[in-house]
Amino acid sequence: MSSQRLTEEEARQVLASAIPIAPREGSSPVRIADVVGHDLEGTHHVIALTSNEHRSLLLFLSTQCLGCDELFRSAASPEVLGVVSPDEVVIVARESENPEELQTKVGTVPCVQSDQAFREYQVTGAPFFSLIDPSFSTVASEGVAWGADNIARAVRAAMEGAPESETGRLLSQGDE
């Protein structure tokens, strides 16, 4: 083993290329991924969750889901969902959703249509939520979005250091 030390310049280069790794995992084995899709005007849109410095609550919703109506309304008042500034709420919808219908439901809440996000976050249907916390390498908390109170409890628990997931997950070999 060599006992050579890096020069100051070499050390700077190594540190500049280093990618920070979140020190702990959330309650889910699902890895955090950027949400890539398009906004309601059809413009390519990316929500960079892998480099965020604040928490994001992803609400996977549908205009065809009766249970989603309360969540669309609650998203406009993030504190109802346990989300406080600078943290954010983002609505994620399938690409097959009608953008005009979505617009009437989401108001000013950010919304991305992305089948890719449904796949990457392993969401099979609405309503579902995933809490992304940059201090975790995986989803901090997730589950079926039974209502605003249910989500707020899960968000508060995660923020208090006790993240939980009501969704049992089995890792496939590619997820390890």
GIKAQUI-V797679 format. One record per residue. N is the residue number from 1. RES is the residue in one small letter. PHI is phi in degrees with one decimal (NA if undefined). PSI is psi as a letter, one per 40 degrees, with the letter a starting at -180 (* if undefined). D_CENTER is the distance of its C-alpha to the mean C-alpha in Angstrom with 1 decimal. Layout:
<<N,RES,PHI,PSI,D_CENTER> <N,RES,PHI,PSI,D_CENTER>>
//
This chain:
<<1,m,NA,h,43.2> <2,s,-79.7,i,43.6> <3,s,-104.5,e,43.8> <4,q,-68.6,i,43.1> <5,r,-102.1,i,40.8> <6,l,-71.5,i,38.5> <7,t,-72.8,i,39.9> <8,e,-59.4,d,38.2> <9,e,-65.7,d,37.1> <10,e,-62.6,d,35.8> <11,a,-62.7,d,33.8> <12,r,-60.9,d,32.2> <13,q,-63.6,d,31.3> <14,v,-63.1,d,29.7> <15,l,-65.2,d,27.7> <16,a,-67.3,d,26.7> <17,s,-94.3,e,25.3> <18,a,-69.6,i,23.5> <19,i,-108.0,h,19.8> <20,p,-65.2,i,18.4> <21,i,-114.3,h,17.0> <22,a,-59.0,h,15.0> <23,p,-74.6,e,17.7> <24,r,-146.8,i,16.3> <25,e,-102.5,i,14.1> <26,g,-79.9,a,12.0> <27,s,-79.9,e,13.3> <28,s,-115.5,i,11.8> <29,p,-80.1,e,13.2> <30,v,-71.1,h,10.3> <31,r,-72.6,i,9.8> <32,i,-70.6,h,7.0> <33,a,-137.5,i,7.7> <34,d,-65.0,i,8.0> <35,v,-91.4,h,7.7> <36,v,-116.7,h,11.5> <37,g,-174.5,b,13.7> <38,h,-140.9,i,15.9> <39,d,-78.8,a,16.2> <40,l,-73.6,e,18.6> <41,e,-97.0,e,21.5> <42,g,89.4,e,20.9> <43,t,-84.5,h,20.1> <44,h,-53.9,h,17.9> <45,h,-142.2,h,14.7> <46,v,-127.2,h,12.1> <47,i,-103.9,h,9.1> <48,a,-81.3,g,9.7> <49,l,-74.6,d,6.7> <50,t,-74.8,e,9.4> <51,s,-125.2,e,11.8> <52,n,-65.8,i,10.4> <53,e,-109.8,e,12.6> <54,h,-130.5,i,10.9> <55,r,-75.9,i,8.1> <56,s,-132.8,h,5.5> <57,l,-102.9,h,5.5> <58,l,-90.9,h,4.5> <59,l,-108.2,h,8.1> <60,f,-89.4,h,9.6> <61,l,-126.9,i,13.1> <62,s,-142.7,i,16.5> <63,t,-71.6,e,19.7> <64,q,-89.8,e,21.7> <65,c,-103.1,h,20.2> <66,l,-62.8,d,22.4> <67,g,-69.2,e,20.1> <68,c,-80.9,d,17.4> <69,d,-55.7,d,19.9> <70,e,-60.6,d,19.5> <71,l,-72.7,d,15.7> <72,f,-58.7,d,16.3> <73,r,-65.9,d,18.9> <74,s,-65.3,d,17.0> <75,a,-60.7,d,14.1> <76,a,-71.4,e,17.0> <77,s,-124.9,g,17.7> <78,p,-52.3,d,14.5> <79,e,-61.5,d,16.9> <80,v,-63.5,d,17.6> <81,l,-95.8,e,14.1> <82,g,84.3,e,14.7> <83,v,-99.2,h,12.8> <84,v,-119.8,i,15.2> <85,s,-59.8,h,15.7> <86,p,-89.8,e,14.7> <87,d,-62.1,i,11.2> <88,e,-135.9,i,9.8> <89,v,-111.0,h,8.9> <90,v,-129.3,h,7.9> <91,i,-92.4,h,9.6> <92,v,-117.2,h,9.3> <93,a,-127.1,i,12.8> <94,r,-68.2,i,15.0> <95,e,-66.7,d,17.4> <96,s,-77.9,e,20.3> <97,e,-68.2,i,19.6> <98,n,-74.3,h,22.2> <99,p,-59.6,d,20.8> <100,e,-66.2,d,23.6> <101,e,-64.1,d,22.8> <102,l,-60.2,d,19.1> <103,q,-58.3,d,20.4> <104,t,-67.1,d,22.6> <105,k,-89.8,d,19.8> <106,v,-86.6,d,17.1> <107,g,59.4,b,19.6> <108,t,-99.5,e,18.2> <109,v,-72.7,h,14.5> <110,p,-57.1,h,12.6> <111,c,-138.5,h,12.3> <112,v,-124.8,h,11.7> <113,q,-91.8,h,13.7> <114,s,-156.7,h,12.5> <115,d,-67.1,d,13.9> <116,q,-59.8,d,12.7> <117,a,-64.9,d,9.0> <118,f,-59.0,d,10.6> <119,r,-67.8,d,12.5> <120,e,-65.1,d,10.3> <121,y,-93.5,e,8.0> <122,q,54.3,f,11.6> <123,v,-97.6,h,11.4> <124,t,-91.6,e,15.1> <125,g,-175.9,i,15.2> <126,a,-89.0,i,14.4> <127,p,-90.2,h,13.9> <128,f,-147.3,i,10.9> <129,f,-133.9,i,7.9> <130,s,-135.7,h,5.1> <131,l,-98.0,h,5.3> <132,i,-104.1,h,4.3> <133,d,-122.3,h,8.0> <134,p,-63.9,e,9.9> <135,s,-84.2,e,12.8> <136,f,-111.6,i,11.5> <137,s,-90.1,e,11.6> <138,t,-126.6,i,9.7> <139,v,-57.0,h,7.1> <140,a,-68.9,d,8.9> <141,s,-153.9,i,9.4> <142,e,-159.0,i,9.2> <143,g,165.8,i,12.0> <144,v,-66.3,h,13.9> <145,a,-86.6,g,13.6> <146,w,-69.1,e,17.4> <147,g,164.0,i,17.4> <148,a,-59.8,d,16.5> <149,d,-62.4,d,18.5> <150,n,-60.5,d,16.8> <151,i,-67.1,d,13.3> <152,a,-58.9,d,15.0> <153,r,-61.2,d,16.7> <154,a,-66.2,d,13.7> <155,v,-65.1,d,12.1> <156,r,-61.5,d,15.6> <157,a,-60.4,d,16.3> <158,a,-65.1,d,13.4> <159,m,-68.4,d,14.6> <160,e,-88.6,e,18.1> <161,g,90.1,e,17.5> <162,a,-125.7,g,17.5> <163,p,-63.3,i,14.1> <164,e,-139.3,i,14.8> <165,s,-139.0,h,13.7> <166,e,-84.4,e,16.0> <167,t,-100.0,h,15.2> <168,g,-71.8,h,17.6> <169,r,-124.7,h,16.6> <170,l,-110.3,h,19.2> <171,l,-78.9,h,18.6> <172,s,-87.2,i,20.4> <173,q,-57.7,d,22.4> <174,g,-72.8,e,20.2> <175,d,-88.0,e,17.2> <176,e,-73.8,*,19.3>>
//
